[in-house]
Amino acid sequence: MDHTLITTSTGLEGYKVIKHLGVVRGITVRSRSVLGNMAGGFQALFGGQLSIYTELCENAREEAYQLLIQHAQAIGANGIINMRYDANEIMQGVTEVLAYGTAVVVGKA
C-alpha cells in the first residue's frame, strides 16, 4: 500500500473514494521488561526525555500501524482515511496500542 494514501483526514486530495470497505485496525500489547523499567526509572531521576519509553511507544505504534495496513490490504483496500491511534493501559506496565481507520478503494479524481 502506498503510504501517501493513508491519512487522518476524511479524504485524499486528488483521489475519489470509489468504495468504503469498513473499519480496519491493528492492535498490539506491549510492556517494558523489569530491566527496561529500571533503566527508565534511572533516566527519570535526571529528567528530560525518557528514551527507553519513547522507543517502546514508537515501536508499539509502528507495529500497530503495520498491522492496520495488513488488515486493509487483506480486504482489498488501497487507502485508509480517518486513521487514528489510541492507547490504553490494560494493567500496570502493560499497554495496548490500537491503530484504526476506514479502509477505502480510491482512484485518481
C-alpha positions in Angstrom: 0.0 0.0 0.0 1.2 3.5 -0.9 1.7 5.2 2.4 0.6 8.5 0.9 -2.8 7.0 0.6 -3.2 6.8 4.4 -4.4 9.9 6.0 -6.0 11.2 9.2 -8.3 13.4 7.0 -11.7 12.4 5.6 -10.5 12.3 2.1 -7.4 12.1 -0.1 -6.7 15.2 -2.2 -6.6 14.3 -5.9 -8.4 11.0 -5.4 -12.0 10.0 -5.1 -13.4 7.3 -2.9 -14.8 4.5 -5.1 -15.8 2.2 -2.3 -15.8 2.2 1.5 -14.7 -1.2 2.9 -15.3 -0.5 6.6 -13.2 -0.1 9.7 -9.8 -1.7 9.9 -7.4 -1.9 12.8 -4.1 -3.1 14.0 -3.5 -3.8 17.7 -0.5 -4.7 19.8 0.0 -5.1 23.5 3.4 -4.2 24.9 5.3 -4.0 28.2 8.8 -3.0 29.2 11.0 -5.6 30.9 12.0 -5.2 34.5 15.4 -4.1 33.4 13.9 -1.6 31.0 11.7 -0.2 33.8 14.8 0.1 36.0 16.6 2.0 33.2 13.6 4.2 32.6 13.4 5.0 36.4 17.1 5.9 36.3 16.5 8.2 33.4 13.5 9.8 35.2 15.8 10.8 38.1 17.6 13.2 35.8 14.5 14.5 34.0 14.1 15.2 30.3 13.2 12.7 27.6 12.8 9.1 28.7 14.3 7.4 25.6 13.6 3.9 26.9 9.9 4.7 27.0 9.9 6.8 23.8 11.4 3.8 21.9 8.8 1.5 23.4 5.9 3.8 22.4 7.3 4.3 18.9 7.8 0.6 18.3 4.3 -0.2 19.6 2.7 2.5 17.3 4.7 1.3 14.3 3.7 -2.3 14.9 0.0 -1.3 15.2 0.3 0.8 12.0 1.8 -2.1 10.0 -1.0 -4.4 11.3 -3.5 -1.8 10.2 -2.1 -1.7 6.7 -2.1 -5.6 6.5 -5.7 -5.7 7.6 -6.7 -3.1 5.0 -4.8 -4.9 2.2 -6.4 -8.2 3.2 -9.9 -6.8 2.4 -8.8 -5.2 -0.8 -8.2 -1.6 0.2 -5.6 0.7 -1.5 -6.1 3.5 1.0 -7.1 4.4 4.6 -8.9 7.5 5.7 -9.7 8.8 9.2 -6.6 7.0 10.5 -6.2 7.3 14.3 -4.2 5.9 17.2 -5.5 5.0 20.7 -3.7 3.6 23.7 -5.0 2.1 26.9 -3.2 0.7 30.0 -4.6 -2.9 30.4 -2.7 -3.4 33.7 0.2 -1.6 35.3 3.1 -1.6 32.8 1.1 -3.3 30.0 -0.3 -1.0 27.3 -2.5 -1.7 24.3 -1.9 0.4 21.2 -4.6 0.5 18.5 -4.3 2.0 15.0 -7.6 2.2 13.2 -9.3 3.9 10.3 -11.7 3.4 7.3 -10.4 1.2 4.5 -11.2 2.5 1.1 -10.6 1.9 -2.6 -9.6 5.1 -4.2 -8.9 6.2 -7.8 -7.5 9.4 -9.4 -10.0 12.2 -9.4 
